[in-house]
Every structure is written in structure tokens, then in C-alpha cells.
Amino acid sequence: MRTTLLTTTLVAMILAGCAQPAAVLPAMAGPQAASAVSAPLKTGIPFFRVFRGVKRADVSATAFLQDLGKRFIPSAPLTHAKNGLVAYLPAVPAAKKASFLPDEYAVIAYESADVYAKAKATPEGQAYSDLHWELFDKAASKSATAVTLEAGAQVQADVAYDLVQRPTDWQKGHTTFFVGVRKAGVAAGAFLPGMTSHVALAKREFTPMGLDGYIIVATPEYEVAYMHWTDARSADAAMASATGKRVGEDAQRLMSMEQWTPTVPFAGTVKPGQAFNFRFERRS
């Protein structure tokens, strides 16, 4: 009964444009979300969706960030945690960015593809889906299911890839967020083939060093990558090693780094250049 009441109230608040739906569920409100404890992940390899949102032209940058923090980001676990959401990692670019880059990114993980479809079809799922278009340009924004990059296949534009394919708990461990922009000296037609060899190198060299999750999406102009590590110490050691430097040099031949940051727990506000790991209690 309590869950039904929360769901009904949330849907009404979203549709009414309330600025703070997170208050409906105190366990997820504000900084409390940073320390939420989840049950162990038992559902195998998650089903990943990768979102790249382009802000509506009639929404100011200030209003956009405020609404992300107060309403949009908290609403994802609030509507979907009980329906099989297992991890949520949104990010926003720095205040100054290349004009062709999105205005918000997110990796959203569910127990399975079937669970995702059922969650999206619920009233609260439909309301949250509709909420996107109060902030984002529907025609310009993109969402994709992360698929396997088969051996010998090339990275394709606007296709998201789960490169490691492990039953990793993305709420735990250490995750970094990266955006790289194609260098002027690299032909647009050479970028995706170059990315194909680069991500293969990074996966091969880093998985023995603690990389256990690697989600990417690329276009001929840029790459977005989420890397999940067993812990921050492993990530730092890998990057500081001779191997890490070699992987970094390979990236630098293709891209200029637009953004790199570790994710942090969501605490209720969004500032330019931040990436979050919204920790919340999953269903058992």
C-alpha cells in the first residue's frame, strides 16, 4: 500500500512539474542517497541504456542544471528502483564545451532487457519518460542499448557498447567518466576505426588490472566512456603504470580530452563538469 501511494504521488508530482519529487522518498532525498545500502547484485550482467541528452533551446543553462538536480536525476531511481533499476550514472559537461557535444549523459542499468521494458511501461515509467522532453530536445537527443562489440567488428557511430560483459555492480567500486574529442589532424573517417583498436587495447591491458566494466558510445567527432574499476586504488595504479601510459598515449593520438572525472555520490545539486553514481536501495 505504501509503495502504491508513493508511486501515485510521484507520478502526479512529475506530471504537475513539481520541483522536488525526491522529497517523496526520504531515503533517496539529497545527501542521504550517497550512503544508501543496496542488496548484492544477483541478476547477472546488467542491461544497459546509454543516454545523451541535448538541452532544449528554450531552457536556460541555469534552469537546466537546477531541474536536473531537483527533479530529473532524483526521479530516475525514485520511479524505477522498485521496478528493477540497478545502477544510474548521470553526468554533465563542463561549462565550456564543444558545441556538438550533448548537455547530459547517463548510463542506466536494469536487471534485464525484459525488466527494462516492463518498468518503462508502468505509469511512473511513462511519466519519467515524458519528463525528459521538458528539458531535452527529443529530436536531437539519443538513447541506445549497450551491445556486445563482436570480435573483428568495428565501432559504429551512435551505437553503445558493453565491452567487458561482466555481472558487475556499478553502484559499488570506482567509476570514471571520460569524453574525448577527435583531434583536428585525425580524419573523420579514421576516427571510429581508430577507436576500435583503442578500446580493444584498453580492454586487453586494463581488465587484468581491475577494470570490470567498460561502456562506450562514439561518433565520428567524439567518444564517451564509462570505466568501472574494482576500487580507486586499482584504477590509479593502472593509469600510473607503463601500461596505463601506453593506453593513454594511444588515446592521445586520436582525441583531445574534453572531460575526465571520477563519479561521486549524488547530493542533490548539479554543477558543470560533474559525474555521479546515484546510490540507492535496489529491490531484493
N, C-alpha and C positions, 0 to 999 in steps of 0.2 A: 504493500500500500504506500509506504514512504517513497519507494523508488518511482512508482507511478505518479505520485504527486510532484516529485522533483522534476520528472520528465515533462509533465504537463505544464508546470510553471515555467520551466526553461524555454520550451517552445513558444509559449506566449510572450516571454520577455524578448526572445530573439526577433520574433516577427514584429514586435512593437518597437524594436530598435533601442531597447534598454542598454545603457552604457556599461553596466556591471553585472552580468549574469553569473560571474564566478561566485558572488555572494550567496547564491542559492545553495551551494555545497561547501560549507566551511572548510572541509578537509582539503579542498583544492584552491582555496582563496589565497591570493597574494603569496607571501614568502612561505606559507605552510606547504605549498606544493614542492618546494625544494627538498624536503625531508620525508616525503611520503614513502611508505614502505610497501613494495609490491610482493606478491607471492612469486616464487620461482617460475620462470617461463617454461611451460610444459608442452607447448603446441608445435614444436619443430621449427623449421625455417619459416620466419615471418613472411607475410605477403606485403610487399612494399609499394606504396604510391609515392611519386615524386612530383611536387607541385612547384611551378614557377609563376608567380603572380605579377602582373603588370598593373600598377595603380591606375584607377580611373582618372582621367584628366580633370574632372570637376571636384576631386578630393584633394585638399591641400596636403603637403608633406607632413605638417604638424598634426593635422586631424587623422591622417592615415596611421601614424605611429601610435597616437593616443588610442585609437579604436582597436588597433592590433592588441595592445596591452590590456585594455579594459574589457574588451568584448570578444574579439575574434579568436585570439590564441587560447584564452581560458575555455572557450566554448567547445573546442575540439575534444579534450578529454571529458569534459562535463557531459557532452552528448553521447560519446562513443566508448568510454571506458567500460561501461556495463555491457556494451554490445560487442566486445572483442578487440578494441584498440589495445595494443601492447606497447607502443612507443610513439613519441611525437617530438620531432626536432625541427622547429622553425628557425629561420634566420633572416636578417635584413642586411642590405648592403651599407657601406659607408655613405656618409652624406654626399661625397663627391664620387661619382661612379661613371663608367662608360654609359652613354645614352641608350645603348641597345640591351643593357643588362636588365633583368627583372627587378622588381621592387620588394619581393619577398620570395623566400624559398622554404620548402618543407619536405622532410621525409616523414611519412606517416605509415606505421606498421600495424598490421592486423594479424590475427591468429591464422587466417587462411583467406583465400580468394572468396570462398563461399560466405565466410563470416563478414567480409567487407561488403559483399553485395546485399546481405540481409541487413546490416547496420545502416547502409545508405538508404534502404527502402523504408526504414522506420519513420514515423512523423518527425522525430527530432533529427534524424539523419537528413531528411529532406529540407528541414528548416535550416540546418547548418550549411547544407549545400547552397541554398538560396542566399544565405548571408554573405557568401563570397562576393556576390555581384553588387553588393552595396559598397565594396571597397575596390574591387578589381575589375578591369576591362575583360569581359568574357571572351571577346574575340581574340585578344592578344595573349591572354594567359594560357598556360599549358599544364596538363596533368598527364602522367603516364605511369603504367605499371612497370616495375623493375623486372627485367627478364634476364635470362642467362646469356652471356656472351659465349657462343659456341666456339670451340677450337677452330682456328683458321678464319673465323668471321671478322669483319671489320666493324668498328664502332660506327653506328649510323646516327645522323642528326636527329635530335629530339627524341631519341629512344633511351629510356633509363635502363641501367644495368645493375644487377646484384652480382658483383664479381667474385665473391667468396662463397656464397651459398652455404652458410652455416646457421644452426639454430642459436644465434647469438642474442643475448638480452641487451638491447640497445639502451635501456634505462640505466644500466649499470656500466662499469668500466669507464673508458675515456674516449670521447668523440671529438674529432676536429672537423672544421668546415672550411672548404677552400673554393675560391673562384679564380680561375686564370684566364687571361685574355690573349688571343692569338697575337704573336709578335708581327710587326709590320713586314719583317723580312721573310715571313713564312706565308706561302701562297694559301689562299683559302681552300683550294682543292687538296692541299697537302696536310691540312691540319688534322682531319679525322683519321687518315692513315697513320699519322704521327702519334695521335692519341692512342690508337690501337696498340702500337708497340710500347708506348709509355706505360699504359695501365697494366699491360702484361708483365712488364719489368717490375713495377711497383708491387703487384700481387705476388710475383715469384720471390722477390727479395724480402718483402716485409712480413708475409704470413708466418715464416718460422720465427720471427722476432716479436710476435704478439698482435699482428693485425688479424682480426677475426670478423671484420665487417667492412665492406667497401662498396659504396653506392655512387654511381656517377651518371651524369647526363651531359651531353655536349652538343654544340652546334658548330658550324664552320668558323665561328667567331670566339667561342669561349667554352670552358669546361667547368662544371660544378662537381665537387667530390666531397662526400662524407666518409671519413675513415673512422672505424671503431677499433679501439685497442683494448687489450685486457686490462691495462691500467696506464696511468700517465707516465710512470717510470719507464715502462717498456717503449712507449711512443717516443719519449725524449731520447732514450738510449739508441733507438733505431735511427732517428733523424741525425744524431750526432756521430754515428758510425761512418766508416768509409763507405759502406753500402748505401747508407742514407744520403750521403753526399753525392754519390754516383746517381742515385734516383733523382735527387734534386737538380743536378746538372742536366739530366735528360729532360726534366720538365722545363728548365730554363731555355732550352734550345727551341721550344715551341711557344711558350707562354710568358707573359709578364704577370706577376702575381697581383691580382686585384684585391684579394682578401684572403686572410688565413687567420683563424681564431679557434681556440678550444670552445666547445659548448659549455654553458653554465646553466645552473638551475634557473627556471623562470621565477621571477619575484614580483611580477605584476606590472612592470613598466618595460617599454621597448625604446632603446636608443640606437642611433645609426651604428652599423658595424657589429651588432651583437648576434650571437647564435646561441640557441637554447636547447637544453634537454629537459623537457617538461616532465618531471617525475610525478607519477600519480599512481593510485592504487588500482590495479587491474582486477578483473573478475577472477574468481578462483577457478 
